[in-house]
């Protein structure tokens, strides 16, 4: 006999529908990750994997590996069918495996990825504003702490309380898990909190990035677009810095908003928002580093790059081809971020 609870037969069909949607989503996600890795492999070898080890290199590798581990474990469970007999004998050993997968994937998504991505974003924004800017550092630290605390809470709550349904009378792909009824309300509130904290953190990062960009490009005449064109031509590292940052924040902001609405039952979906968030982390997060390395390599190999020791941030109203500021950011600092 099994010590795992039996699934209500009336829930089998809805569970099948959810499993179908999730499996298609994960197959699509891991396909994108593999294609992206193959597409960028030569550039990664040249700009990331060669040379000495650094914190940015470790972050890049972790961003790649965490998504692969997450998606691979899910597909592994979906390829195995939890078959029971009419006597309700559970498939041998599957309940502990499902528990282990729940712990590993939960840690990967909620803890590891949050720490890695937030560390990268904090490094970038501190390089943008200057490490000596105490106010910005405090704001980023608070936003990161709130998101990490909420993610850690829901990770522990879900993993400790999750029930593995091992008794079904038909072949069923993967693990059937559920939250105990007495913890449903707390789990829903924790889910609301984690997505709200992610939305808050993303909003803070977007506002800081856009605020600095706007302040940097506005001339006395208010020519924002002309300032952007000058930055693209004369300061390509900063152009890539802002461009990739916004291309990362936009899908993050959209996903966090949709996931929060789903958690609040404003909309109803059967998708896994954390899975899509991991995909954005992997595909867009790696480009935050790789494209900046490539731009820096091109700049330092040019005659202009050899003459520039600092990249000055603010526009100079007396010259259309240079930026002048009392506060500057060195190329090496931006490249490290």
N, C-alpha and C positions, 0 to 999 in steps of 0.2 A: 504494500500500500504506500501511497505517496504522502509526504507531509506538506505538500504544496496545495493551495486551494484549488477547487474545481471551478472552471469557467462556466458561467450560465450559457447554455446552448443558444439562447436568443441573441447573445452578443457576438457569436462567431462570425456572422455575415458582416456586421459593421467593422469588426476587427480585420476581416479580410480586405475590406475596402481601404482601410487606413494603411494596412501593410502594403497594398498594391501601390498606393500613391507614394508612400515613403521609399519603397524600393526603386521606383522609377526616378524619383528625385535624387537618391544617392548614386544610382548608376550614372545619371547625367552629371552630377557633381564630380565624381571621381574621373569621369571621362575628360571633363574640362581641366582638372588638375593635371592629369597625365599629359594631355595635349599641350598645356601651358609649360610644363616642365621640359618636354621635348623641344618645344619652340625656343625656349630661352636657354637651353643647356650650354651652347657654345659661348654665349655672352656671360653666363654664370661662371664658367670655367675661367674665363679671362679676367673678369672683374670682381668675382666673389671668392672663388675657391683657391685661386692662386695668391701667393703672398703670405704674409704673417697672419696669425690669428688675432681677431679683435672682437669686441663685444658686438659690433654690428654684424660681423660674419656669423657669430653664434646665433644671433637673433634671426638672421636670414634662413639659416639651416633649420632652426626650430619652426619657423613659419611654414616651411615646406613639409617637414616631417609630421607635424601635429595633425594636419589635414589628412595626410595619407593614413596615419594610424586610425584616426576617427572613422573615416569612410571604409577602410579595409575591414575593421572589426564589425561594422554593421553588415557589410556584404557577406562576411563570413557567417554570421548568425542567420542571415536570410537564405543562405544556401543549404541550411540544415533544417529538416522538418521535425518538429516535436510531435512524434506519433505515439498515441496511446491505444491500448486495447479497450474492449468493452468493459474490462475489469478495472479500468482506470489505473493501469500501470504506467508510470511516467517514464519517458525515454531516459535511459540511464545517464546520469551525470549532467543533464542539461540545466537544471535549476542553478547549481553553483556556477556554471559557465555564464549563464545569463546575468547573474549577480556580478561576476567579475567584469563582464563587458559593460554593465551599467556604471560601475565604479570608474573604469578606465576612460570610457567616452565622456562621462560627466566631468572627470578631472581635466581631460584634454580641452573640452569646450569652455567650461566655466572658470577654471583656475589657470591652467597653463597658457591658453591663448590670450586670456585677459591680461595676464602679467606681461607676456611677450609684446603684444601689440601696444599696450599702454606705455610700456617702457620706451618703445620706439617713438611713439607720438610725443611723449614728454621730452625726449632728447631733441626731436625736431623743433618743437615750439620753444624750448629753452635756448637752442642755438639761434632761433629767429629773433627772440627778444633779448637775448643776452643772459648768460647764466647768473649775472649779478642782479637781475630783476626779481626781487623778492616777492612782489605781489603776484606776478604771473606764476612763479614757482609754487606759491601757496595755493592758488586757484587750481592748478593742475594736480597738485598733491591731494587736495580735497576731492576733486572729481574722480581721480583714480581710486582713492580709498573707498569712496561710497560705492562705486561700481564693483570693486573687488570684494568688499564685505557682503554685498547682496548676492553676488555670484557664489561666494563660498557658502553662504547660508543655504541657498536653494540646492547647491550640490550635495551638502551633507544631509539635508532634509530628505531629498528624493532618494539618495542612495541607501540611507539607513532604513527608511520606511517602505521602500518599494517591495511589493509582493510579486513573486514570480508564479504565474499560473501555469502549472505543468500538467494539468489534467484536462485534456480535450479528447473528444471522441472521433475527430477527423484529423488527417494530416494538416499541419499548420506551419507556415514558414516563419522561422525566427523565434524570438522570445515574446511571450504575452505578459506584459507587466502592467501593474496598476498601483495606484496610491490607496492606502487604507481609507475607508469612508470617514473615519473620525479626524483624518488629517487633510481632507480635501480642501476645506476652506483655508487652512493655513498655507497649503501648497499653492493655491490660486493667488493668495495675497503675496506670497514670496515671488511668484512668477511676475505679478504686476510690478513688484518693487524692482526686480532685476532689470526688466525691460525699461522701466521708467529711469533707472539709474544710468543705463546705457544711452538712452535718449538725452538725458541731462549732460552726460559726459561728452557725447558727440556734439551737442549744441555749443558747449563751452569751447571745444576745440575749433569748431567752424567759425564761431564769432571771433576768437583770437586770431585765426588765420586771415579771415576776410578783413578784420580791422587793421591788421598790419599791412596787408596788401593795399587796401584803399589809402591808407596814410602814406604809403611809400610811392604810389603812382600819381597821386593828385598833384598837379602843378598849380601855380598861382591862378591860372586860367581855368582850372578844373578839367584838364584834358586827360581823362582817365585812360581812354583807349590808346592815345598816342604814347602815354607813359608805359602801357603794357607792351606796345610794339618796340619801344626803346629797350625795355628790359629783355625782351626776347632776343634782340640783336646784340646788345652790349653785355648783358648779364644772363647768359643762358642757364647758369646753375640755379639762380633764383627763379627763373621762369619755370624750369622743370620742378623745382621745389614746390612752388605754388600750384602748378598744374596738376601734378600727381597727388598732392595733398587734397585738392578739391575732388578729384576723381575717386579718391578713397572715401572721403567724408560723405559724398552724396549718396552712394548706395548704402553706406552704414546708417545714415540718417533715415532713409526710406525704409530699410529693413527694421530698424528699431521702432519706428512709428507704426508700421503694419503689425509687428509682433505685439506691441503694447495694445493696439486696438483688438487684436485677436485674443489676447489674454484677458482683456476687459469684456469680452463677448460682444463688442461692437460689430465686429465681423467674425465670421466662422469659416475656418479652413481646416484642412487635415494635413497641412504641410508641416515640416520641422523647420522653424525659423532659425534655430541654432545651427542646423546643417547649412543653410544658405549663408549665415553669418560666417561660418568657418570657410566657406568657399570664397567669400569676399576678402577675408583675412589673408587667405593663401594667394589669390591671384593679384589683388591690388596691393596688399602689404609688401610683397616681394618687390614690386615695382617702385615703391617708395624708396627703396635702397638701391636697386639695380640701375634705374634710370639716372639717379643722382650720381652714381659712380661713373656711368658712361659719359654724362655731361661734363663731369670734372676731368675725366681723362682726355676728352676732346679739347677742353679749354687749356689744360696744362701743356698739351702737345702743340698748341698754336703759338705764333709769335706774340699775339696779344696776351695769351695766358702767361707767357714767360715774363711779361713786364708788370703784371698785376700781382701785388702782394696781399691786397685786401680788396674785398668787394664792398664798396660803400653803398649804403642802403637808400637813403632819401634822395629824391630828384633835386638836381641843381637848377634853379629857375633861370640862371644866366647861361646855361649850356644845354643843348638838346642831346648831347652825346655822352654825358657823364652824370654820375650820381654823387651827391655830396651830403655828408651827414656828420654830426658830432658823435654818432654812435655807429660803429662799423662791425661787420661780421667777417671773420677771416674765411678764406676758402676752405682751409682744412677743417674748421669747425663745422661748416655746413656739410662738407663731404662726410664727416664722421656721423652726422645726424641722419 
